[in-house]
Amino acid sequence: MQRRHFLQLSAATIASVTSSSSLSTASAREPIARSGPPRFHLGLAAYSLRQYFSYQKGKAKKPADDGPALDMPGFFDYCARNGFDAAEPTSYFFKPDADDNYYRELKRDAYLKGLVLSGTAIGNNFTVGKGPKLDEQVAEAKAWIDRASILGVPHIRFFAGTASQLAGDPRRLVEASDALRECADYAASKGIFIGVENHGKLTAEQMLEIMDKIDNPWVGINLDTGNFISDDPYQDLQQCVDYAVNVQVKVNMKSPDGKHYPADFGRIAKILREANYQGFVILEYEDSEPYKQIPQTLEALRRALAA
């Protein structure tokens, strides 16, 4: 779908929320301008080894099988040992008592291992409805922006909410956009990009509408290749790639009827090259035998991107 056609289709949705003064002056946002050839820096998301981390969302846990338990420095060791350029330390797996010095030491550790920290990721929800719950979500998101600043990462992954919540009540889109806009201003003051992920069954059209409502050069899309649940997810990726500030690649796609099927890395790479994408391409492995399969998957992804 061409951008002009999308804006025509979304006019009815936009009209339903123009009573908000914060949106009445919004203008269509242009894609990210890029110069030079496409460039890809391959990294691994900590979520790929989620069943082995010693902590998850503040709680201690044991590995799911006989694989070695991990802390975050151990994850960095794994990334360096397997030839990744970058590591993405997902926020869920940090120590629950982590203080500022903990994040500084992680930054130091990654640097000494020759790794770039591509960003971090949080699991916020800005479609909970206006009130104390949303205020708490915004406050926690800003706290993670502060931690990202200490880590020295250039990007933090945000969720907006779910497709059903956004579609079910026009106010949710307004509220989520306002919350993202507030966080974007704060992140910009720290020099950190916010990448809004196509999570929660958000459609390409909803993602583009969010981009139009947040006209901030420090906000883009955290483009997850496995998160568009549609008949043509590659077309969805093509619609959104011009706004990508980070790309996460999954091994599988999911059809609207719930079936999983292998992702076509070559087709994904072609979309990224033709869009002249320049930045991190982060493997987010969600399938079985991650310790065994991740190195092989990395090589397949590297070949596709180099073709």
Secondary structure as the mmCIF struct_conf table of DSSP 4:
data_model
#
loop_
_struct_conf.conf_type_id
_struct_conf.id
_struct_conf.beg_label_comp_id
_struct_conf.beg_label_asym_id
_struct_conf.beg_label_seq_id
_struct_conf.end_label_comp_id
_struct_conf.end_label_asym_id
_struct_conf.end_label_seq_id
HELX_RH_AL_P HELX_RH_AL_P1 ARG A 3 LEU A 9
TURN_TY1_P TURN_TY1_P1 SER A 10 SER A 10
HELX_RH_AL_P HELX_RH_AL_P2 ALA A 11 ALA A 15
TURN_TY1_P TURN_TY1_P2 SER A 16 SER A 19
BEND BEND1 SER A 20 SER A 20
HELX_RH_AL_P HELX_RH_AL_P3 SER A 21 SER A 24
TURN_TY1_P TURN_TY1_P3 THR A 25 THR A 25
HELX_LH_PP_P HELX_LH_PP_P1 ALA A 28 ALA A 33
BEND BEND2 GLY A 36 PRO A 37
STRN STRN1 ARG A 39 ALA A 45
HELX_RH_3T_P HELX_RH_3T_P1 ALA A 46 TYR A 52
STRN STRN2 PHE A 53 PHE A 53
BEND BEND3 SER A 54 SER A 54
STRN STRN3 TYR A 55 GLN A 56
TURN_TY1_P TURN_TY1_P4 LYS A 57 GLY A 58
STRN STRN4 LYS A 59 ALA A 60
BEND BEND4 ALA A 64 GLY A 67
HELX_LH_PP_P HELX_LH_PP_P2 PRO A 68 ALA A 69
STRN STRN5 LEU A 70 LEU A 70
HELX_RH_AL_P HELX_RH_AL_P4 MET A 72 ARG A 81
TURN_TY1_P TURN_TY1_P5 ASN A 82 GLY A 83
BEND BEND5 ASP A 85 ASP A 85
STRN STRN6 ALA A 86 GLU A 88
HELX_RH_3T_P HELX_RH_3T_P2 SER A 91 PHE A 93
BEND BEND6 PHE A 94 PHE A 94
TURN_TY1_P TURN_TY1_P6 PRO A 96 ASP A 97
HELX_RH_AL_P HELX_RH_AL_P5 ASP A 100 LEU A 112
TURN_TY1_P TURN_TY1_P7 LYS A 113 GLY A 114
STRN STRN7 VAL A 116 LEU A 117
STRN STRN8 THR A 120 ALA A 121
BEND BEND7 PHE A 126 PHE A 126
BEND BEND8 VAL A 128 VAL A 128
TURN_TY1_P TURN_TY1_P8 LYS A 130 GLY A 131
HELX_RH_AL_P HELX_RH_AL_P6 PRO A 132 LEU A 151
TURN_TY1_P TURN_TY1_P9 GLY A 152 GLY A 152
BEND BEND9 PRO A 154 PRO A 154
STRN STRN9 HIS A 155 PHE A 158
HELX_RH_AL_P HELX_RH_AL_P7 ALA A 163 GLY A 168
HELX_RH_AL_P HELX_RH_AL_P8 PRO A 170 SER A 189
TURN_TY1_P TURN_TY1_P10 LYS A 190 GLY A 191
STRN STRN10 PHE A 193 GLU A 197
TURN_TY1_P TURN_TY1_P11 GLY A 200 LYS A 201
HELX_RH_AL_P HELX_RH_AL_P9 ALA A 204 LYS A 213
TURN_TY1_P TURN_TY1_P12 PRO A 217 TRP A 218
STRN STRN11 VAL A 219 ASP A 224
TURN_TY1_P TURN_TY1_P13 THR A 225 GLY A 226
BEND BEND10 SER A 230 ASP A 231
HELX_RH_AL_P HELX_RH_AL_P10 PRO A 233 CYS A 240
HELX_RH_3T_P HELX_RH_3T_P3 VAL A 241 TYR A 243
STRN STRN12 ALA A 244 VAL A 249
BEND BEND11 VAL A 251 VAL A 251
STRN STRN13 ASN A 252 LYS A 254
TURN_TY1_P TURN_TY1_P14 PRO A 256 ASP A 257
BEND BEND12 GLY A 258 GLY A 258
STRN STRN14 HIS A 260 PRO A 262
HELX_RH_AL_P HELX_RH_AL_P11 PHE A 265 GLU A 274
TURN_TY1_P TURN_TY1_P15 ALA A 275 ASN A 276
STRN STRN15 GLN A 278 LEU A 283
BEND BEND13 ASP A 287 SER A 288
HELX_RH_AL_P HELX_RH_AL_P12 PRO A 290 ALA A 306
#
